[in-house]
Structures are given as structure tokens and as C-alpha cells.
Amino acid sequence: MRHSQLIPSETQTLKQSVFKLLDKYHDLEPSAICRQLQVPYRKHGATVANYKTEWKSHFRNGLGSKCPTSQHHVRAFCYVPKSVVRGRAVDVGWIESRNRNRGLIWKDPAFGRVEWFESGRVNVMIRKPQHMGRVKTLLCRAFYETGLIFDSKVLDAFLANVHWKGSDDVFEFPVRLPYRVIDNYTETHGIRIVTGDLSHPNAVEVQWVHPDWLERLELLQHHSIKTIEANSEQISQFSKFLSDLSTPKPPRKDDRMVV
């Protein structure tokens, strides 16, 4: 690499030279950068190291933060306790869906939308900014403030079981990316990756969803634990009964068979 191409000049500072070199070779150490730029490491090593740290966090490189640039289609889910009376929902502000699934809908212009199905499942679509606090606030408005759930302990248990269902996370880059769809992991892991589409030509869009098979497994595990807890006393009594049967009893003193 020629010295005149990379060393600082009237039109190119040392910082620009370091950034330009790191754009091509991301993993160069400060000592290697100084050798490539033909500058003394003892004099400029600390400065080059600082420039590399700044380059990592620079917004054009997108290496400083792992958070997505934007998110959309963010949703969560949970299950309503069986003690909640669904028939009162329409009277307190819920809307009956026109679909055949006979779902109920709660709309909040500031927070989002809640869908409540006969199976007890609740789908939550949350508006920006999307975080779990706003999801729980929306559920409190839909269930607690309307009086459908009036016990604070029931409400705490209800909100503790809220989980993320999925979202579309967008990670932008300074250049346009080629269009590609990677859906090899959709069924197993619930992940679909799209790059360079018309809506985000310079971004990687990660579309992830909590797989249905994993949700069914978690629900089965939850019901199994509840069943075991409910029948723990009966199981304990039955175990004691079997233990008594297997333990030999000493013969009575008046038994004539005893010699």
C-alpha cells in the first residue's frame, strides 16, 4: 500500500485515513493501522486506538448499538384467568369482532389494540414506543380499569404471564443491500430475514415470532404443573397407602401361629 494514498495530507487527516482503512479491514489493531499508514506507533498509537473506538460507535457503521433502528408489527400474548367473566366485556367498552371467531376487541388510540378470544387467549398489538411497560398498561386499561379484573392479586398473576409474540426489527446500513429472503428457519425458530426490499432498501429486516409449537408446549407444561399442584395431597395420601401396604406388619401377640 503506497504511503501517498493513506498518510495524512492537506485533504485527508489521520482520522479520515483510519476510518477509510477500517471501512475495508474491520479487525485491524492500532499497531497494524500505523504500519499500513506508515506513521510511528509510539507517537500516534493512542490516537489511532481512540479513532478506532470512535469508528466502532459511528452511526455510519452501525457497530455501536445492537438495538434495531426501528420496529413495527410488535405484538405480545397472554391468557385471561378463568375467573374473568367474558360476557360483561361488551358492557364495559369492548367491541364484538365481525369475524366468525367471535373475538372481542379493545382499542386504545395511544397504546394499541387488544384481541380476546373464547379460548382465553389475548393478543396485544402495541404502538410506539414498544416496551413491556406499555403492554401491561394497555392490559390494565382493558381489564382492570373496566372492572373485568378487580382483584389486584389476580391482576399481578395475569400480567406476570405476558410474553412477546414477535416483531419486525429493522437494522439500517449506509448502503443499499441486495434483495434476499432467508426463510430456512421460519418453522423451527420463527425467524425470517429480509434484506433490500422496497420498504427498507438499505436495511436488514428480522421478522421473528414466538413459534406456535413452543407456545403449545409451554401451555401444556403450565397445565401439568397446575394439575400436579392440585392433586399433590391425593398423591401424597396414595403414596402413604402404598408404603403401608409394602411394610410388613408384626404378628399380634395372641396369634396362635406364633411359636
Contacts in CASP RR format, 6 or more apart in sequence:
PFRMAT RR
TARGET T0000
AUTHOR 0000-0000-0000
METHOD contacts of the structure
MODEL  1
MRHSQLIPSETQTLKQSVFKLLDKYHDLEPSAICRQLQVPYRKHGATVAN
YKTEWKSHFRNGLGSKCPTSQHHVRAFCYVPKSVVRGRAVDVGWIESRNR
NRGLIWKDPAFGRVEWFESGRVNVMIRKPQHMGRVKTLLCRAFYETGLIF
DSKVLDAFLANVHWKGSDDVFEFPVRLPYRVIDNYTETHGIRIVTGDLSH
PNAVEVQWVHPDWLERLELLQHHSIKTIEANSEQISQFSKFLSDLSTPKP
PRKDDRMVV
1 36 0 8 1.000
3 38 0 8 1.000
6 17 0 8 1.000
6 20 0 8 1.000
6 21 0 8 1.000
6 36 0 8 1.000
6 37 0 8 1.000
6 38 0 8 1.000
7 17 0 8 1.000
7 37 0 8 1.000
7 38 0 8 1.000
7 39 0 8 1.000
8 14 0 8 1.000
8 16 0 8 1.000
8 17 0 8 1.000
8 39 0 8 1.000
12 20 0 8 1.000
14 37 0 8 1.000
14 39 0 8 1.000
14 44 0 8 1.000
14 47 0 8 1.000
14 48 0 8 1.000
14 51 0 8 1.000
15 51 0 8 1.000
15 54 0 8 1.000
17 37 0 8 1.000
18 33 0 8 1.000
18 37 0 8 1.000
18 48 0 8 1.000
18 51 0 8 1.000
18 52 0 8 1.000
18 55 0 8 1.000
19 51 0 8 1.000
19 55 0 8 1.000
19 58 0 8 1.000
21 28 0 8 1.000
21 33 0 8 1.000
21 36 0 8 1.000
21 37 0 8 1.000
22 28 0 8 1.000
22 33 0 8 1.000
22 52 0 8 1.000
22 55 0 8 1.000
23 61 0 8 1.000
28 36 0 8 1.000
28 52 0 8 1.000
30 41 0 8 1.000
30 45 0 8 1.000
30 48 0 8 1.000
30 49 0 8 1.000
30 52 0 8 1.000
31 41 0 8 1.000
31 45 0 8 1.000
33 48 0 8 1.000
33 52 0 8 1.000
34 40 0 8 1.000
34 41 0 8 1.000
34 44 0 8 1.000
34 45 0 8 1.000
34 48 0 8 1.000
35 41 0 8 1.000
39 48 0 8 1.000
41 48 0 8 1.000
55 61 0 8 1.000
55 63 0 8 1.000
56 63 0 8 1.000
56 64 0 8 1.000
57 63 0 8 1.000
57 64 0 8 1.000
58 64 0 8 1.000
60 174 0 8 1.000
61 174 0 8 1.000
62 173 0 8 1.000
68 169 0 8 1.000
68 170 0 8 1.000
68 171 0 8 1.000
68 206 0 8 1.000
69 170 0 8 1.000
69 171 0 8 1.000
69 172 0 8 1.000
69 203 0 8 1.000
70 170 0 8 1.000
70 172 0 8 1.000
71 128 0 8 1.000
71 130 0 8 1.000
71 167 0 8 1.000
71 168 0 8 1.000
71 169 0 8 1.000
71 170 0 8 1.000
72 167 0 8 1.000
72 168 0 8 1.000
72 170 0 8 1.000
73 125 0 8 1.000
73 166 0 8 1.000
73 167 0 8 1.000
73 168 0 8 1.000
73 207 0 8 1.000
74 125 0 8 1.000
74 126 0 8 1.000
74 130 0 8 1.000
74 164 0 8 1.000
74 166 0 8 1.000
74 167 0 8 1.000
74 168 0 8 1.000
75 123 0 8 1.000
75 124 0 8 1.000
75 125 0 8 1.000
75 126 0 8 1.000
75 164 0 8 1.000
75 165 0 8 1.000
75 166 0 8 1.000
75 167 0 8 1.000
76 123 0 8 1.000
76 124 0 8 1.000
76 126 0 8 1.000
76 132 0 8 1.000
76 135 0 8 1.000
76 162 0 8 1.000
76 163 0 8 1.000
76 164 0 8 1.000
76 165 0 8 1.000
76 166 0 8 1.000
77 121 0 8 1.000
77 122 0 8 1.000
77 123 0 8 1.000
77 124 0 8 1.000
77 162 0 8 1.000
77 163 0 8 1.000
77 165 0 8 1.000
77 210 0 8 1.000
77 215 0 8 1.000
78 121 0 8 1.000
78 122 0 8 1.000
78 124 0 8 1.000
78 139 0 8 1.000
78 158 0 8 1.000
78 159 0 8 1.000
78 161 0 8 1.000
78 162 0 8 1.000
78 163 0 8 1.000
79 120 0 8 1.000
79 121 0 8 1.000
79 122 0 8 1.000
79 161 0 8 1.000
79 219 0 8 1.000
80 86 0 8 1.000
80 116 0 8 1.000
80 120 0 8 1.000
80 121 0 8 1.000
80 122 0 8 1.000
80 143 0 8 1.000
80 158 0 8 1.000
81 149 0 8 1.000
81 154 0 8 1.000
81 157 0 8 1.000
81 158 0 8 1.000
83 154 0 8 1.000
84 143 0 8 1.000
84 148 0 8 1.000
84 149 0 8 1.000
84 154 0 8 1.000
85 148 0 8 1.000
86 104 0 8 1.000
86 116 0 8 1.000
86 118 0 8 1.000
86 120 0 8 1.000
88 148 0 8 1.000
89 104 0 8 1.000
89 116 0 8 1.000
89 146 0 8 1.000
89 148 0 8 1.000
90 96 0 8 1.000
90 104 0 8 1.000
92 146 0 8 1.000
92 147 0 8 1.000
92 148 0 8 1.000
93 106 0 8 1.000
93 146 0 8 1.000
94 104 0 8 1.000
94 105 0 8 1.000
94 106 0 8 1.000
94 116 0 8 1.000
94 142 0 8 1.000
94 146 0 8 1.000
95 104 0 8 1.000
95 105 0 8 1.000
95 106 0 8 1.000
95 107 0 8 1.000
96 102 0 8 1.000
96 103 0 8 1.000
96 104 0 8 1.000
96 105 0 8 1.000
97 103 0 8 1.000
97 104 0 8 1.000
97 105 0 8 1.000
97 115 0 8 1.000
101 117 0 8 1.000
101 118 0 8 1.000
102 117 0 8 1.000
102 118 0 8 1.000
103 115 0 8 1.000
103 116 0 8 1.000
103 117 0 8 1.000
103 118 0 8 1.000
104 115 0 8 1.000
104 116 0 8 1.000
104 117 0 8 1.000
105 113 0 8 1.000
105 114 0 8 1.000
105 115 0 8 1.000
105 116 0 8 1.000
106 113 0 8 1.000
106 114 0 8 1.000
106 116 0 8 1.000
106 141 0 8 1.000
106 142 0 8 1.000
107 113 0 8 1.000
107 114 0 8 1.000
108 114 0 8 1.000
108 138 0 8 1.000
108 141 0 8 1.000
108 142 0 8 1.000
110 127 0 8 1.000
111 126 0 8 1.000
111 127 0 8 1.000
111 134 0 8 1.000
111 137 0 8 1.000
111 138 0 8 1.000
111 141 0 8 1.000
112 124 0 8 1.000
112 125 0 8 1.000
112 126 0 8 1.000
112 127 0 8 1.000
112 138 0 8 1.000
113 124 0 8 1.000
113 125 0 8 1.000
114 122 0 8 1.000
114 123 0 8 1.000
114 124 0 8 1.000
114 125 0 8 1.000
114 138 0 8 1.000
114 139 0 8 1.000
114 142 0 8 1.000
115 122 0 8 1.000
115 123 0 8 1.000
115 124 0 8 1.000
115 125 0 8 1.000
116 122 0 8 1.000
117 123 0 8 1.000
122 139 0 8 1.000
123 165 0 8 1.000
124 135 0 8 1.000
124 138 0 8 1.000
124 139 0 8 1.000
124 162 0 8 1.000
124 165 0 8 1.000
126 134 0 8 1.000
126 135 0 8 1.000
126 138 0 8 1.000
127 134 0 8 1.000
130 167 0 8 1.000
132 162 0 8 1.000
132 164 0 8 1.000
135 162 0 8 1.000
136 159 0 8 1.000
136 162 0 8 1.000
139 158 0 8 1.000
139 159 0 8 1.000
139 162 0 8 1.000
140 155 0 8 1.000
140 159 0 8 1.000
142 148 0 8 1.000
143 149 0 8 1.000
143 155 0 8 1.000
143 158 0 8 1.000
144 150 0 8 1.000
144 155 0 8 1.000
149 155 0 8 1.000
149 158 0 8 1.000
163 210 0 8 1.000
164 210 0 8 1.000
165 209 0 8 1.000
165 210 0 8 1.000
166 208 0 8 1.000
166 209 0 8 1.000
166 210 0 8 1.000
167 208 0 8 1.000
168 205 0 8 1.000
168 206 0 8 1.000
168 207 0 8 1.000
169 205 0 8 1.000
169 206 0 8 1.000
169 207 0 8 1.000
169 208 0 8 1.000
170 200 0 8 1.000
170 203 0 8 1.000
170 204 0 8 1.000
170 205 0 8 1.000
171 203 0 8 1.000
171 204 0 8 1.000
171 205 0 8 1.000
171 206 0 8 1.000
172 200 0 8 1.000
172 202 0 8 1.000
172 203 0 8 1.000
173 202 0 8 1.000
173 203 0 8 1.000
173 204 0 8 1.000
174 202 0 8 1.000
175 202 0 8 1.000
176 196 0 8 1.000
176 201 0 8 1.000
176 202 0 8 1.000
177 195 0 8 1.000
177 196 0 8 1.000
177 201 0 8 1.000
177 202 0 8 1.000
177 203 0 8 1.000
177 204 0 8 1.000
178 195 0 8 1.000
178 196 0 8 1.000
179 195 0 8 1.000
179 196 0 8 1.000
179 197 0 8 1.000
180 193 0 8 1.000
180 194 0 8 1.000
180 195 0 8 1.000
180 196 0 8 1.000
181 192 0 8 1.000
181 193 0 8 1.000
181 194 0 8 1.000
182 192 0 8 1.000
182 193 0 8 1.000
182 194 0 8 1.000
183 192 0 8 1.000
183 193 0 8 1.000
185 191 0 8 1.000
185 192 0 8 1.000
186 192 0 8 1.000
187 211 0 8 1.000
188 211 0 8 1.000
189 211 0 8 1.000
190 208 0 8 1.000
190 209 0 8 1.000
190 210 0 8 1.000
190 211 0 8 1.000
191 206 0 8 1.000
191 207 0 8 1.000
191 208 0 8 1.000
192 206 0 8 1.000
192 207 0 8 1.000
192 208 0 8 1.000
193 204 0 8 1.000
193 205 0 8 1.000
193 206 0 8 1.000
193 207 0 8 1.000
194 200 0 8 1.000
194 204 0 8 1.000
194 205 0 8 1.000
194 207 0 8 1.000
195 203 0 8 1.000
195 204 0 8 1.000
195 205 0 8 1.000
196 202 0 8 1.000
196 203 0 8 1.000
196 204 0 8 1.000
197 205 0 8 1.000
199 205 0 8 1.000
228 235 0 8 1.000
251 257 0 8 1.000
251 258 0 8 1.000
END
